[in-house]
């Protein structure tokens, strides 16, 4: 079996997305991503994810359902460039 590094998948160079909070309210998500509640709601009401690009990556807010009249969402962060490294 050959050990050719060019043929191996390097998982540390693949894009990643880190789940920051699961099944939280839009109010909580807006605090995490640094945008107003209305700004996040406007995207979610159109059945789209909310996305905010920042210098170190991208915030994503995905709708997951409703509970007691509130929209529940998952908040994730996808770092870009060399800002995060696996050590």
C-alpha positions in Angstrom: 0.0 0.0 0.0 1.4 3.3 -1.0 1.6 6.3 1.4 1.2 9.1 -1.0 0.0 12.2 0.9 -1.3 13.8 -2.3 -3.9 11.1 -2.5 -5.1 11.4 1.1 -8.0 13.6 2.1 -6.8 16.2 4.6 -9.8 16.9 6.8 -8.1 19.9 8.5 -8.2 21.9 5.2 -11.9 21.2 4.6 -14.5 23.9 5.3 -16.1 23.5 8.7 -19.2 24.8 10.4 -19.5 24.8 14.2 -22.9 24.6 15.8 -23.0 27.3 18.4 -26.5 26.9 19.8 -29.3 24.5 18.9 -33.1 25.0 19.1 -32.9 28.5 20.4 -35.3 31.4 19.9 -34.8 34.1 17.2 -34.2 36.6 20.0 -31.2 34.6 21.3 -29.9 34.0 17.7 -30.0 37.8 17.0 -27.9 38.4 20.1 -25.3 35.8 19.0 -25.0 37.1 15.4 -25.1 40.8 16.3 -28.2 41.7 14.3 -31.7 42.9 15.1 -34.5 40.4 15.7 -36.4 41.9 12.8 -33.5 41.4 10.4 -33.2 37.7 11.3 -37.0 37.2 11.2 -37.3 38.8 7.7 -35.1 36.0 6.2 -36.7 33.2 8.2 -40.3 34.3 7.2 -39.2 33.9 3.6 -38.2 30.3 4.4 -34.5 31.2 3.9 -31.6 30.9 6.3 -30.1 34.1 7.7 -26.5 34.6 6.8 -24.1 37.2 8.1 -20.5 37.5 6.8 -17.9 38.9 9.3 -14.2 39.3 9.1 -13.5 35.8 10.6 -16.2 33.8 9.0 -19.9 33.5 8.4 -22.8 33.2 10.9 -25.7 31.0 9.7 -29.2 30.8 11.3 -31.3 27.8 10.2 -35.0 27.4 11.1 -35.7 24.1 12.8 -39.4 24.4 13.7 -41.8 26.1 16.0 -42.7 25.7 19.7 -45.3 27.7 21.6 -45.6 30.2 18.7 -41.9 30.9 18.5 -39.6 30.0 15.6 -36.7 27.8 16.8 -33.4 28.0 15.1 -29.9 26.6 15.0 -27.0 29.0 15.0 -23.7 28.0 13.4 -20.4 29.7 12.6 -18.2 28.8 9.6 -14.7 30.2 10.1 -12.8 31.3 7.0 -9.1 31.4 6.2 -6.5 30.6 8.8 -8.4 32.1 11.7 -9.1 28.8 13.4 -6.7 25.9 13.4 -7.0 22.4 14.8 -4.3 21.9 17.4 
